[in-house]
């Protein structure tokens, strides 16, 4: 969850933050004291933040600021007390006091600056559909700071420059290569450097995803929120033109990260109840007439209308029936449903999903739709199948 800005941070850091003090051992879950190196990293981060403030507008809406800070500080406290093993960077915890700010940009993005400074774009807040999803993103960004990824990237990049660019330069100068050959040699060396640093960055992203689960497991937020966010993001990427960044890619392909998260959640025996986490994935009971709160309700998924129940003296009001159908469908869909498991009941007046009656069509329902009972039942069955198909397409990155 980084932008090109991250590379600007690395570039500036290569010049202004080359000397780092040795890492400190963490042996318990108490918050460690700030070391001279920590203070040095924080000061560097403040300089980067000062530059950001010159170029970006920040959101000050109290409700949005409170939401991000509340979730972020909950996770920050956990991060400061939780020992973690880094797959890239340095194992935690780190003692930073984290700050969270919202950039007024529409892109779905977030990034972390060394020293515990976390930034979230407003576009990301518009995209996430629950606090669980947002918590997953913030936990991911906290890991970047806690495991000191940017500083590790700086060191790795410096080593690549020393081991690749310097020898190439010496060969070109002392080997007296023709100008064209020398330019080709340096270009090749630079591309190798980019490829190596990009691979380092991908390792950091995987480390963030998996370590974020450690924080989320100890938090009030569902660990699968990060997975659901990544799945929805992958589905959005499918709708946009694909660009193969090749060696310039700084993130693993989203679908690969999704698979890593799925496996980790399975190993932790954490159930993945997507519709409990994300309202964006839920079947809803929606009021058709906003002026009539006790009027008709429709069962709908995104743009797919499923069924509009009428009031019934035994089955309940339109609202009660719609909410019951929506709740049952969400439960069944989270458990996994195949198309063939959606069937018309033997009486031709109901729709069964995995053998459970989900929709019961009455004569009043049919009159409301202007169709026969059998036709309304068949339409509801086909709508539910469309929902299942939509789910399958979304998950087939």
Phi, psi and omega in degrees: 000057180235162177243184177302335180304325181303321180291330175294321177300314180296319180297315179296319183295326179300329181273316191258000185213057185277326185266121179238144178279162182299152178290151179259142178282139176248123186242352179213182184265010175285153179288120182288159177284153175291130178265167175306323179293321177301315180297322178296318180293320178296317179297320176299315179301321179297324178293321177294317179299320179300323177290320178301319183295339178281339190243346184236152172263139184249144180282134180242006179306119187302322182293315179293317180298317180297319181297311181296316182292321180298311180292316182298316182290328175300315180287326179298318179298320177295317182297323181290339185250356186255113174294131180225150178262121182279132171274344174207140182090216183240139181297149182262179012272164171249151189270016188294146167270116187273143173237148184231128180224156184248123177270135182278069178230146186275347180296145176278094187204155173209154178206164184237137176254141181310142179099358176100025180257114185248133180236137180233132175284148177299327179301327178290321178295328177288332184277317182295144184250005180199163174295330178297318178294315180298320178299322177299317179295314182294321177298318178302314182289326177299322181298323178306318180282315184297325179263008173053049185295317182299319180293324176293320178299321179299313181295318180296319180295321179297321179293320179297318178300317182293321186274342184242304186291318181297311177301320180297319178298316181295319177299317182294319184284307185279338176277354177053049178290150173301154185306316182295318179293322180295318179297319178296320179297314181293322177298315179298319179295320180294320178295323177297320179298316180298317181298318181294314181294324177298320179294323175300316183296321178296321176300321179296321181295316178297319178300318180296316181300313185285322178289327176303323178299325178297318177294314185295327178297335181261005186249174175285356187259148184287127181301331180288354178301323179293319178298312182298319177300313182295322178296316179294322178295318178297321178296322177294321180297329179293334182277351183250158178303136182273137176237124176270106183283348178057229183290348180273358180292128178256351178240149167298153177304138186305318182297330177291320177294323177300315181295321178298316180293319179300314181297318181296316179296322178296318179296328178278356184059038178264118181293143180257094179255083190302320185282342171286333184271319189238110175300335180296339182258001187273150163282134186241153168260110188246137178285128182283324180243109183296340180276350183236085183299336179257018182272212184282144176238148180242139172271122187216146170237115183050244181262013183257106174284132185256311185192141175242103180278149174263172174293144179217135184298333181255319183281340178113180180289167177303318180296312182297318180293317181296317180294322179294317179296315181298316181298316181293319178297318179298319179297313182292319180295322177294331178283343181097119182230137174264156182302319183291347181275001176256113188224158173276137179294163182299333181276358180064015182240007184217162175241127180251138175236118183054038177084357180258134179288121180256318183236131172242116183267125178259170178297325178293323177298316181295318179297321178298322182276347182073029180223176175282164179301315181298321180293320179294318178297317180295321179295320179294320178299313181295325178295318178296321177296323177297322177298315180297318179295318178300319177299316182296320179294318180299325184272355183263058184314000000 
